Amino acid sequence: MQQTIVRNLSRLSVSPVVTIICNTFFCRLRGLIFQPPISYEKGLLLVFHKESRLDSSIHMFGVNSDLAVVWINRSGLVVDVRLAKRWRPAYMSNRPACYVLELNPARIKDFSIGDQVDIEAGLLDNQG
């Protein structure tokens, strides 16, 4: 299981998030289904091969807790942030994204549209 660290460069006071990387269809589909609530310092980073609104949409079927969801484009810019409610059908970003960061709902205010994010392990550099 590959991990990386996501930092909000626009808000240096926000603690980094240790994330598990989901870059395959089945990993993204499963996501946090039937998992216990995600801890405050951890997250799940869904990685897509291209920027898209549709491809980066998420579902909450089978997810037992609400999530803070952050959509990030190829340049590391936050393009949308939402509180996703458990067991809801779908959420889609208002702008194309190729990363979706799923977090503990208490972290909803840690990211805002326009924030610059750094994803370790060179993921931002290797897309394309």
C-alpha positions in Angstrom: 0.0 0.0 0.0 1.6 3.2 -1.2 1.4 6.3 1.0 2.2 9.9 0.6 1.9 13.2 2.6 -0.4 16.0 1.5 0.4 19.5 2.8 -1.6 22.7 2.4 1.1 25.2 1.3 -1.4 28.1 1.6 -2.1 27.4 5.3 1.2 26.3 6.9 -0.6 26.0 10.3 -2.7 23.0 9.0 -1.1 19.7 9.9 -0.1 17.4 7.0 -2.3 14.5 6.0 -0.8 11.0 5.7 -2.7 9.4 2.9 -3.0 6.0 1.3 -2.8 6.3 -2.5 -5.7 4.8 -4.6 -4.6 4.9 -8.3 -6.5 1.9 -9.6 -10.2 1.6 -10.6 -11.0 -1.0 -7.9 -9.2 0.8 -5.1 -11.0 4.1 -6.0 -14.3 2.2 -6.3 -13.9 0.6 -2.9 -12.5 3.7 -1.2 -13.7 3.8 2.4 -16.7 1.5 2.0 -17.5 -0.4 5.2 -14.3 1.0 6.9 -14.3 2.6 10.4 -14.3 6.4 10.5 -11.0 7.8 9.2 -8.7 9.3 11.9 -7.9 13.0 12.0 -4.3 12.7 10.7 -5.0 10.2 7.9 -6.7 10.4 4.5 -7.3 8.6 1.3 -6.0 10.1 -2.0 -7.8 9.0 -5.1 -5.6 9.6 -8.2 -7.0 9.8 -11.7 -5.2 9.8 -15.0 -6.8 13.0 -16.3 -8.5 16.0 -15.1 -12.3 15.6 -15.2 -15.4 16.5 -13.3 -17.1 13.2 -14.0 -14.2 10.8 -13.5 -13.3 12.5 -10.2 -16.8 12.2 -8.8 -17.3 10.0 -5.7 -20.1 8.0 -4.2 -20.8 7.5 -0.5 -22.7 4.2 -0.7 -21.4 2.0 2.1 -19.4 4.7 3.7 -20.3 4.8 7.4 -19.2 8.3 8.2 -19.3 11.8 6.7 -16.1 12.9 4.9 -14.4 16.2 4.1 -13.6 15.9 0.4 -11.0 18.1 -1.4 -10.7 18.1 -5.2 -7.3 19.1 -6.5 -6.2 19.7 -10.1 -3.0 18.7 -11.8 -1.2 21.8 -10.7 -1.9 21.2 -7.0 -4.7 23.8 -6.8 -7.8 23.1 -4.7 -10.7 23.4 -7.1 -13.6 22.4 -4.7 -14.2 21.3 -1.1 -17.4 19.6 0.2 -18.7 17.8 3.2 -19.9 14.5 1.8 -22.7 12.9 3.8 -22.6 9.1 4.4 -24.7 6.9 2.2 -25.4 9.6 -0.4 -25.3 8.7 -4.1 -22.7 11.1 -5.6 -20.6 14.2 -5.3 -18.9 16.0 -8.2 -16.5 18.9 -8.2 -17.5 22.1 -9.8 -14.2 22.1 -11.8 -12.1 19.4 -13.3 -9.8 17.6 -10.9 -7.4 14.6 -11.0 -7.0 14.1 -7.2 -9.6 13.6 -4.6 -8.5 13.8 -1.0 -10.9 12.2 1.5 -10.5 13.3 5.1 -12.0 13.2 8.6 -15.0 15.7 8.5 -13.4 17.7 11.3 -10.8 18.9 8.7 -13.4 20.5 6.4 -12.0 24.0 7.1 -8.3 23.0 6.6 -8.7 23.4 2.8 -10.4 26.1 0.7 -10.8 26.6 -3.0 -7.7 28.3 -4.3 -5.3 26.8 -1.8 -2.0 25.4 -3.1 -1.3 21.8 -2.1 1.9 19.7 -2.2 1.6 16.0 -2.7 4.9 14.2 -1.8 6.3 11.4 -3.9 6.2 13.5 -7.1 2.6 12.6 -8.0 2.0 16.2 -9.3 5.0 15.9 -11.5 4.2 12.4 -12.9 0.7 13.1 -14.3 0.3 13.5 -17.9 
